[in-house]
Amino acid sequence: MKHTMIAAALAAFSATAASADSYTLQSAFGGLPVLHPTAERFVANVASLTGGEVEFSYHKAGELSPPFEIFDNVSAGALDAAWSYAAYASGKEPAAALFGSVPFGGDPLSYVSWLHHGGGLELWQEIYAPYNLVPMACGVILSEAGGWYTKEINTPDDLQGLNIRIGGLGGAILSKLGANAMSLPAGEISTSLETGRLDATELSFPLVDKLLGFDKVAKNYYFPGWHQPAGFIEFYMNKDKWDALTDAQRTAIEVSCADANLYAMGMAAGAQSAVLDEFRANGVDVKRFPDAVMDALRAAADEVYAEKSAEDAMFKKVIDSYRAYAADYNEYRALSDLN
């Protein structure tokens, strides 16, 4: 009954917005650095490129729909479009997680290159088609941090029994090592660390993590971000609304997302070091995971990929596509490496 009422209210809002020549764009994120300004830039670019014919009414997390319900609401047409993270849909489609990040995968350039030149986007569209959604990457994210821990992690055994906020495939991988992976919206993380509900969390890179105040409650900040060496912000739109746009309007959205990919990556690239210095000044120990922990995580990742490929044909199709492209990319990258 609750979901029916929410859907009805959202449908009424969407109808009102549509009559005003705008489309609802619900974000799964709050006003976070990089993600929020990239969304604002995207909205402004679409409006400019379409001469005001397509205007998105952009709403931050929770304003119209809870983050984990956005997918269903856009699918049903109660909302027009979303600004989200594909792993949130992995409960419905396991392969969707691979369009949020690929644990132990390649760098941001390899990820977005596979998407547009290695068949990735077509597979993503195939996954979302039954849900009446049209997806695309709309912001490439740099490698994240490995996470904040309230105690040191010196061996794989130290992960056993820890309650860790991490979503998607990263959570499945950590579960293999005995951790309790939990999925929580960003707004609930700091309180959960303070109360002891969580022992650790990952969210993003330093610039974003600073805003949430994790350095006040967890003093061990680990790298690398093995679970997300690169990531995508996703934009998706209800297919009926998408199909009703003109070719030029759809192109304007696609071009604006291409701009967002470069903008988000560039905005984050040079902004991390100063924040790390602030964390250190606040008593945070910034360090890398020990080699033994990384080896155990990599082995667990291989297990998860094998299991999910056996369970889901589309997951296997996507990860095989990614790995084939990565092999070609990595060969040339290795030959070009100056070190």
N, C-alpha and C positions, 0 to 999 in steps of 0.2 A: 504493500500500500504506500509506504514511504517513497519508494522509487518511482511509483506511478505518479504521485503528486509532484515530485521533483521534475520528472520528465514533462509533465503538463505545464509547469511553471516555466521551464526552459523553452518549451515550444512556443508559449505565448510571448516570451521575451524575444525569441528569434524572429517570430513573425513581425513584431513591432520594429525590430532592427532592420529587417529586410525591406519594410515599407519605407524606411528612411535611407535606402540605397547603401546600407552597410551590412557587414557580415560579422557575426560573433566569432571571436578568436579567443578561446579559453586556454590559458597557460597552466601548466602543471607546476610552475615555479613562481616564487614571490619575486620581489625586486632585487634579484641577485646580480652581482657584477657580471659583466659579459653577456649573460643570458638575457637580462632585461633590456639593456641598451640595444642588443642585436634585434630583439623583437620590435622595439620601437622603430629602429631603422628600417626593418622589413616592412612594417605597416606604412611608414612614410613613403618608401620607395614605390610600393604598389599603387598607392594613391596618386603619386606623381606620374608614374608611367602610364596610368590609365586615365589621366586627366580627371581624377575624382570619381570615375565610374565605379571603381571597386575600392571600397573603404572598409577596413577591418576595425571593428570595435574590440580593442584588446583588453582582456581582463586577467589580472594576476591570480595566482593560485587561490582557489576556494571562493572566488567572487560569484561564480555561477554554478560551478560543479566541483565536487571534491576531485583531487588529482587522479585517483584510481578509477573514477567513473566517467572521465572525459571520453574515453574510447567508445563506450556504449552510447553516450549521449550524442556524439557526432555521427556515429553509425546510424542512429535512429533519426537524425535530422533535428533533434532538439537543440543542438548547437551546430553552427556551420563549419567551424574549423578548430584545429587544436595546435598548440605549441607545447610539445611534450617530449617524452623519452620512450623509445620503442620497447625497451625491456618491460615496461609496465603492461604490455600486452602479451607477455610470454606465457601467462597462465592460460590464455586462449590458444596462442600459436607459439610453440617453443622457439621456432626459428626467428621470431620477431626480435628476440634478445640479441641476435647477431647484427642487428641494425642500430643497436644502442652502443655496443662495444664488442670487441673480440678479445677476450682475455689471452694474454701472451701473443697477441697479434702484432701487426705492423704499426708504423707511425701514421700521423694524420694524412700525409700525402698519399701513402699507399691505400689507405682506407677510402678516401673520397675518389681516388683514381679507379679503384675496383668498382665502386658504386656506378660511376658514369661510363667507364670504358671496359669493364670486365663482366658486365651482366648483372651486377648487384641490384641496380634499381628495378630492373624488370622482375627479378625474383621478389623484391619487396612489394611491388605492385600486385604480383600474383597472390602473395600472402594476404594482403589487405582487401583484395577485390570481393571476397565473399561477405565482407562486413560493410560494403558500400562506401569504401574509403579510398582516397587517392593520396599516397604518401610521397614525401621527398625529404632529403636532408636540407636543413635550413640553418646551418651553423655547425662548423667543424670544431670540435673541442680538443684542446691539447691533452697530453697525458696527464692523468690525475695523480694525486698523492696516493700512497699505499694505504693511508688511514691513520687515525688517531687511536692510541691505545692507553688505557689507564695503568698498564703495567708493561714491563719490557717483554719482548718476544725474542728469545735467544735460540730456541729450538722449535721444531714442529709441535712437540708435545705441549708447548706453552699455549697453543691455540685451542686445545681441548677444553670444552665446556664454556668457552667465552661466548657471551651474547654480543653479536656484531651486527650493526646495521649495514647491510649491503644487499643490493638487489641483483636480479638477473643471474647470469651464469657465475658471477663472482661468488654469490651466496652458495650455489651448488658445489662449487669447488672447495670453499672453506668448510662446508659440511662434511666433505670427505675426510677432513683432518680433525673432525670432532667438534668444530665450532657450531654454535647455534645462530644461523643466519636469519636476520629479521628484516622486513621491509617496512620502513617508516617514512612518512613525508618529512621533508627537510625541517619544517617548523617544529617538529617534536623531538629532534635529536638532542639538542643541548640539555633540555630538561631530563631526558632519559639517561644521559650520562651523569648528570648531577645526582639523580636519585638512585643510581646503581642498576637501573633496568638494563642499561647497556654497559658493556665493558670496553667497547670499541666502536668506531664508525668510520666509514668513508663517505665523502660527499663529492668533492671536486678538487681543484687545485688551490694553492694558498690564498689567492685573492678572494675566492668565494668562501673558503673555510673561515677566514678571518671575520667575516661578517656575522657568522653564527657563534663566535666566541668559544670555539672548541679548545683553544689554547688555555682557557681558564680552568678547564676541568679534566683535561687529559694532557700529559706532559711528554708523551712519546709519539713523535710524528714520523711515520715510516714511508720510505720510498723503495722501489719505484711503484707506480700504479699499475701493477701487473694485470689487474682486472679490467683496466681501461687505458691502454696505451694511446688510444684515440677514441673519440666518441662523436656522435651526431646529436644535435637538437633536431627533432623531427617536426615538420609541418605536415598536417594532413587535413583534407577537406572532404565533407560529405560529397559523394560522387554525383548525386543529383544536382547539387549546387554547382559543382565543378563543371558538369556537362552543360549547364545553362549559361556559362560564361562564353564569351567569344574566344576565338583562337588567339587574338591579340591580348585579351585579358589573361588568359591562361599563361601565355608566354611572359607577360609582365610578372606574374607570380613566380614562375620558374627562374627568371632572370634575377628577381629580387632575392630568391633563396641562394642562387649562386653567389651573389654579392655577400649575403650573410655568411656563407661558408668561409670566405676569405676574411671578412671583417672580424668575425668571432675569433678565428685563429690568430690573426695579427694583433688584436686587442689584448689577448692574454699572454702572448709570447714574451714580451719584455717586462711584464708587470709582477713577476713572482719573487725575484730575489730580495727586494726591499721588504716584502712581507715576511719572508723567512727570517730576516734580521730582527724584525719585531718579535717574532715568536721566540727566537733565541734569547732576546733580552727579557722575555717574560718567563724564562726558565724552561722552555721547551727543548727537548733533545731531538734535533733533526738528524735522521740517520737512515741508512739503508737496511732492509731486511738482511739477516745473515744468509750466506749462500745455501746453507742446509734448509732453511725455510723456503727460499725461492725454488730449490730443487724439488721439495715436497709439493709445493703448490703447482709447479709445472707438471709433475707426474699426475697429480689429482685432476688437473685440467684435461690431460689426455684421456683419463678415465671418463670424465664427464662428456667430452666430445664423442667418444666411442659409444657410450650408453645412449645419449640422446640421438645420435645418428641411427642407431639400431631401432629406437622407439618411434622415430618420426622421419618419414621420407623427405619432407621438405627441409627439415633441419640438415639432413645429410646433403641434400642438393645445394644448400646455401654454403655450408662450411667447405664442401669440396670445391665450389666455385671460388670462394675466397682463397683457399690454399693454393689452387692452381695459379691464380693471378699473382699471389704473393711470391711464389717461387720465381716467376719471371722478373718481378720487380726487384726482389732481393739479390738476384744474380747481378744485375746491372748496378745496383746500389753498392754491392761489395766491390765490384771492379772500379767504381768511381770514388771509393772511400780514400781520403787523403791521409788517414792515420795508419 
